[in-house]
């Protein structure tokens, strides 16, 4: 189990109401932790990590024979 640190944050009233509506009054901290983790700790996948390359200049292997 991970350790938690108690702190005070200031959020806008409209954001608080939306969090309260979506997560429930007792699970706001869990929702904020999940949002921060998704945003700050970006999990990278192996798909889409390489830049696209232009393949127009690739020759066929039969050209070498």
MMTF fields as JSON, N, C-alpha, C and O atoms, coordinates in Angstrom:
{
  "mmtfVersion": "1.0.0",
  "mmtfProducer": "UNKNOWN",
  "numBonds": 259,
  "numAtoms": 260,
  "numGroups": 65,
  "numChains": 1,
  "numModels": 1,
  "chainsPerModel": [1],
  "groupsPerChain": [65],
  "chainIdList": ["A"],
  "bondAtomList": [4, 2, 8, 6, 12, 10, 16, 14, 20, 18, 24, 22, 28, 26, 32, 30, 36, 34, 40, 38, 44, 42, 48, 46, 52, 50, 56, 54, 60, 58, 64, 62, 68, 66, 72, 70, 76, 74, 80, 78, 84, 82, 88, 86, 92, 90, 96, 94, 100, 98, 104, 102, 108, 106, 112, 110, 116, 114, 120, 118, 124, 122, 128, 126, 132, 130, 136, 134, 140, 138, 144, 142, 148, 146, 152, 150, 156, 154, 160, 158, 164, 162, 168, 166, 172, 170, 176, 174, 180, 178, 184, 182, 188, 186, 192, 190, 196, 194, 200, 198, 204, 202, 208, 206, 212, 210, 216, 214, 220, 218, 224, 222, 228, 226, 232, 230, 236, 234, 240, 238, 244, 242, 248, 246, 252, 250, 256, 254],
  "bondOrderList": [1, 1, 1, 1, 1, 1, 1, 1, 1, 1, 1, 1, 1, 1, 1, 1, 1, 1, 1, 1, 1, 1, 1, 1, 1, 1, 1, 1, 1, 1, 1, 1, 1, 1, 1, 1, 1, 1, 1, 1, 1, 1, 1, 1, 1, 1, 1, 1, 1, 1, 1, 1, 1, 1, 1, 1, 1, 1, 1, 1, 1, 1, 1, 1],
  "groupList": [{"groupName": "UNK", "atomNameList": ["N", "CA", "C", "O"], "elementList": ["N", "C", "C", "O"], "formalChargeList": [0, 0, 0, 0], "bondAtomList": [1, 0, 2, 1, 3, 2], "bondOrderList": [1, 1, 2], "singleLetterCode": "X", "chemCompType": "L-PEPTIDE LINKING"}],
  "groupTypeList": [0, 0, 0, 0, 0, 0, 0, 0, 0, 0, 0, 0, 0, 0, 0, 0, 0, 0, 0, 0, 0, 0, 0, 0, 0, 0, 0, 0, 0, 0, 0, 0, 0, 0, 0, 0, 0, 0, 0, 0, 0, 0, 0, 0, 0, 0, 0, 0, 0, 0, 0, 0, 0, 0, 0, 0, 0, 0, 0, 0, 0, 0, 0, 0, 0],
  "groupIdList": [1, 2, 3, 4, 5, 6, 7, 8, 9, 10, 11, 12, 13, 14, 15, 16, 17, 18, 19, 20, 21, 22, 23, 24, 25, 26, 27, 28, 29, 30, 31, 32, 33, 34, 35, 36, 37, 38, 39, 40, 41, 42, 43, 44, 45, 46, 47, 48, 49, 50, 51, 52, 53, 54, 55, 56, 57, 58, 59, 60, 61, 62, 63, 64, 65],
  "secStructList": [7, 7, 7, 7, 7, 7, 7, 7, 7, 7, 7, 7, 2, 2, 2, 2, 2, 2, 2, 2, 2, 2, 2, 7, 6, 6, 7, 2, 2, 2, 2, 2, 2, 2, 2, 2, 2, 2, 2, 2, 1, 7, 7, 7, 7, 1, 6, 6, 7, 1, 7, 7, 7, 7, 7, 6, 6, 7, 7, 7, 4, 4, 4, 4, 7],
  "xCoordList": [0.839, 0.0, 0.884, 1.875, 0.542, 1.357, 0.98, -0.141, 1.944, 1.734, 1.109, 1.388, 0.28, -0.369, 0.093, 0.408, 0.131, 0.488, -0.758, -1.422, -1.062, -2.226, -1.795, -0.784, -2.56, -2.264, -3.563, -4.617, -3.482, -4.65, -4.403, -3.342, -5.373, -5.284, -6.48, -7.539, -6.303, -7.396, -7.82, -7.015, -9.074, -9.607, -10.854, -11.524, -11.136, -12.316, -13.582, -13.615, -14.605, -15.876, -16.488, -17.024, -16.414, -17.013, -16.289, -16.925, -14.962, -14.216, -14.549, -14.682, -14.68, -15.026, -16.393, -16.562, -17.358, -18.691, -18.691, -19.387, -17.907, -17.827, -17.16, -17.626, -16.067, -15.412, -16.353, -16.423, -17.064, -17.999, -19.11, -19.542, -19.564, -20.637, -20.136, -20.82, -18.953, -18.443, -17.849, -18.031, -17.141, -16.442, -17.187, -16.965, -18.043, -18.704, -17.976, -16.778, -18.696, -18.135, -16.97, -16.059, -16.973, -15.925, -14.74, -13.743, -14.823, -13.731, -13.072, -12.484, -13.168, -12.561, -11.04, -10.417, -10.435, -8.972, -8.488, -7.476, -9.215, -8.835, -8.919, -8.054, -9.955, -10.118, -8.991, -8.447, -8.639, -7.551, -6.227, -5.438, -5.976, -4.742, -4.674, -3.618, -5.788, -5.819, -5.549, -4.779, -6.19, -6.004, -4.554, -3.967, -3.972, -2.58, -1.624, -0.663, -1.888, -1.023, -1.087, -0.058, -2.29, -2.431, -1.747, -1.166, -1.81, -1.275, 0.236, 0.957, 0.708, 2.116, 3.017, 4.161, 2.519, 3.318, 2.795, 1.945, 3.303, 2.83, 3.398, 4.614, 2.531, 2.955, 3.151, 2.243, 4.335, 4.641, 4.443, 4.756, 3.93, 3.763, 4.79, 5.365, 5.012, 5.965, 5.382, 6.129, 4.094, 3.454, 3.486, 3.14, 3.9, 3.894, 5.057, 4.992, 6.114, 7.23, 8.263, 9.02, 8.299, 9.269, 8.656, 7.47, 9.467, 8.937, 8.666, 9.32, 7.706, 7.406, 8.544, 9.173, 8.809, 9.875, 9.281, 8.218, 9.986, 9.57, 10.173, 11.392, 9.339, 9.823, 9.871, 10.006, 9.763, 9.724, 11.071, 11.098, 12.176, 13.486, 14.016, 15.178, 13.221, 13.665, 13.625, 12.639, 14.729, 14.803, 14.353, 14.35, 13.978, 13.592, 14.869, 15.881, 14.845, 16.037, 16.503, 17.678, 15.621, 16.009, 16.869, 17.545, 16.857, 17.701, 19.183, 20.023, 19.512, 20.906, 21.511, 22.725, 20.724, 21.231, 21.722, 22.186],
  "yCoordList": [-1.18, 0.0, 1.244, 1.303, 2.204, 3.401, 4.38, 4.387, 5.191, 6.196, 7.431, 7.779, 8.078, 9.285, 10.47, 10.335, 11.616, 12.863, 13.734, 13.885, 14.291, 15.171, 16.577, 17.074, 17.212, 18.571, 19.279, 18.651, 20.542, 21.328, 21.868, 22.427, 21.703, 22.283, 23.194, 22.998, 24.173, 25.073, 24.766, 24.861, 24.4, 24.156, 25.002, 25.39, 25.27, 26.075, 25.328, 24.098, 26.087, 25.516, 24.613, 23.553, 25.018, 24.205, 22.861, 21.84, 22.86, 21.607, 20.713, 19.497, 21.324, 20.564, 19.9, 18.73, 20.642, 20.084, 18.938, 17.939, 19.089, 18.019, 16.771, 15.654, 16.966, 15.832, 15.155, 13.928, 15.956, 15.426, 14.631, 13.596, 15.121, 14.443, 13.126, 12.107, 13.142, 11.958, 10.921, 9.722, 11.364, 10.425, 10.163, 9.14, 11.055, 10.934, 11.767, 12.02, 12.186, 13.097, 12.479, 13.201, 11.18, 10.534, 10.047, 9.599, 10.121, 9.593, 10.662, 10.353, 11.908, 12.998, 12.868, 13.081, 12.525, 12.383, 11.291, 11.458, 10.166, 9.086, 9.54, 9.205, 10.3, 10.797, 11.758, 11.693, 12.645, 13.597, 12.854, 13.182, 11.864, 11.078, 10.364, 10.335, 9.786, 9.078, 10.036, 9.723, 11.213, 12.213, 12.679, 12.778, 12.965, 13.417, 12.337, 12.622, 11.108, 10.005, 9.836, 9.663, 9.886, 9.737, 10.881, 10.675, 12.063, 13.237, 13.391, 13.726, 13.149, 13.396, 12.21, 12.382, 11.02, 9.816, 9.151, 8.262, 9.587, 9.081, 7.702, 7.515, 6.758, 5.39, 5.264, 5.537, 4.849, 4.755, 3.334, 2.364, 3.241, 1.936, 1.809, 2.804, 0.607, 0.402, 0.812, 1.009, 0.942, 1.303, 2.811, 3.561, 3.243, 4.659, 5.444, 6.673, 4.788, 5.518, 5.929, 6.876, 5.233, 5.576, 6.592, 6.515, 7.538, 8.509, 7.851, 6.877, 8.392, 7.854, 8.18, 9.232, 7.272, 7.474, 7.417, 6.839, 8.025, 8.024, 6.787, 6.615, 5.939, 4.707, 4.794, 3.773, 5.978, 6.121, 5.806, 5.469, 5.904, 5.664, 4.251, 3.976, 3.373, 2.005, 1.205, 1.233, 0.486, -0.318, -1.739, -2.188, -2.425, -3.82, -4.666, -4.29, -5.765, -6.587, -7.162, -7.505, -7.273, -7.821, -6.828, -7.221, -5.562, -4.564, -4.819, -4.348, -5.523, -5.75, -6.952, -7.144, -7.743, -8.967, -8.658, -9.555],
  "zCoordList": [0.0, 0.0, 0.0, 0.729, -0.787, -0.859, 0.244, 0.751, 0.586, 1.611, 1.001, -0.146, 1.756, 1.296, 2.118, 3.3, 1.493, 2.142, 2.144, 1.118, 3.269, 3.352, 2.996, 3.494, 2.137, 1.726, 1.381, 1.284, 1.201, 0.808, -0.582, -0.861, -1.448, -2.789, -2.996, -2.399, -3.832, -4.168, -5.591, -6.517, -5.767, -7.104, -7.292, -6.335, -8.536, -8.84, -8.432, -8.405, -8.12, -7.676, -8.743, -8.418, -10.011, -11.076, -11.223, -11.483, -11.057, -11.114, -9.92, -10.059, -8.767, -7.575, -7.736, -7.394, -8.252, -8.428, -9.433, -9.25, -10.491, -11.49, -10.914, -11.137, -10.174, -9.519, -8.536, -8.469, -7.786, -6.798, -7.47, -6.962, -8.611, -9.35, -9.945, -9.854, -10.551, -11.235, -10.289, -10.498, -9.254, -8.384, -7.081, -6.433, -6.708, -5.412, -4.379, -4.504, -3.37, -2.371, -1.607, -1.2, -1.405, -0.611, -1.446, -0.881, -2.741, -3.579, -4.44, -5.476, -4.017, -4.781, -4.797, -5.837, -3.665, -3.61, -4.557, -5.239, -4.598, -5.507, -6.958, -7.767, -7.286, -8.656, -9.015, -10.118, -8.094, -8.357, -8.513, -9.399, -7.667, -7.79, -9.128, -9.759, -9.571, -10.845, -12.0, -12.908, -11.962, -13.026, -13.069, -14.147, -11.91, -11.874, -12.357, -13.072, -11.965, -12.408, -13.92, -14.573, -14.475, -15.931, -16.667, -17.732, -16.118, -16.798, -16.597, -17.537, -15.389, -15.085, -15.364, -15.786, -15.134, -15.349, -16.617, -16.563, -17.735, -19.021, -19.258, -19.295, -19.415, -19.698, -21.198, -21.983, -21.578, -22.998, -23.483, -22.792, -24.657, -25.272, -26.39, -26.83, -26.835, -27.92, -29.262, -30.221, -29.35, -30.601, -30.774, -29.86, -31.941, -32.252, -31.682, -31.642, -31.241, -30.657, -31.701, -31.484, -32.82, -33.856, -34.821, -35.142, -35.276, -36.239, -37.587, -37.961, -38.3, -39.621, -40.574, -40.464, -41.513, -42.495, -43.893, -44.116, -44.818, -46.212, -46.881, -46.877, -47.446, -48.071, -49.595, -50.269, -50.128, -51.587, -52.245, -53.428, -51.527, -52.134, -51.867, -52.169, -51.326, -51.057, -52.359, -53.095, -52.626, -53.843, -53.554, -52.408, -54.603, -54.495, -54.419, -55.01, -53.725, -53.571, -54.914, -55.053, -55.894, -57.202, -57.983, -58.934, -57.606, -58.278, -58.019, -58.786, -57.0, -56.629, -57.337, -57.276, -57.987, -58.634, -60.019, -60.723]
}
